[in-house]
Amino acid sequence: MTLLSTNDLTVTFGGLNANDGVNINIEEGSFVGLIGPNGAGKTTFIDAITGFVSTSKGTADFDGQNLLDLKPHQRARAGLSRTFQSLELFDDLSVEDNLLVAAERPKWNSFLKDFVMPKRSSGVEDQVKWALDVLDLGEYRTANPSDLSHGQRKLIGVARALAAEPKLVLLDEPAAGLDTTESQVLGARLRSFLDHNITVFLIDHDMGLVLNVCDYIYVLDFGKIIAEGTPDEIRVHPAVVQAYLGEQATELQESGGREARDAEGGQ
């Protein structure tokens, strides 16, 4: 079943199409990637899906609903959750409290319930514990984000998106600033989301991460989708190699070579 689809989605800033007729389909239970050079419009696309920028043309449907009719908080409540390139963590709150802020869904009468039953359990604490456990962060529950490493803080940002119990989580550059080992660990943990009925849409510059964890990949350049396919198809696609001329194009080729050698070694 298709969980998220866009048709001709276009975002315009001052006459420039940051996203120009973007068409994607994300199936429920899949792990989909979006890559592209700097300035290609990747973050703008996530902003459009989650309601942080307005679209000028096209449609976006999520789980049978027209997303463009919903405000950002309504999209989140429908099951869309995201991370941000900037961590946006509250350094004066504990890790647990940072996640509680994201997981809690207050209603107009919540303050009355808090006044009458201040220690009531809403089940949100269980969501937070689960999100921390999935990413193996339970030991940092009472720590402040400012006391953690950059890699740990990035994981806290991902855990915060999970705490809302999304159907689809959109990850914007979660591996930025991580070293190779941290990125590999992150990749394994992200794949585990599928075991919890969470569909994943990953944007990242770490080509090794995207090529190794995604089932299907879209490539964006100058606001347009220039290629799509499996990791093996993307590695050798002429338009992708052209878009990534230089170091990252070499990485595309070498990543395929490493996997081939590893496969031969295991035979």
Protein Blocks (a to p, Z undefined) as FASTA:
>chain_A
ZZbdcehiacdeehiafbghiacdddehiacdddddehilmmmmmmmmnopaccfbdcdd
eehiafklpcfklmmmnopacddfbloiafkbcfklmmmmmmpccdfklmmmmmmmmmbc
ehlmmmmmmmmmmnopmmmmmpcfklpcfklmmmmmmmmmmmnopabdcdehklgoiafk
lmmmmmmmmmmmmmnopacddddfblmlmmmmpmbdcddeehiafbgcdfklmmmgmklm
mmmgcjklmmmmmmmmmmmmmmmmmZZ
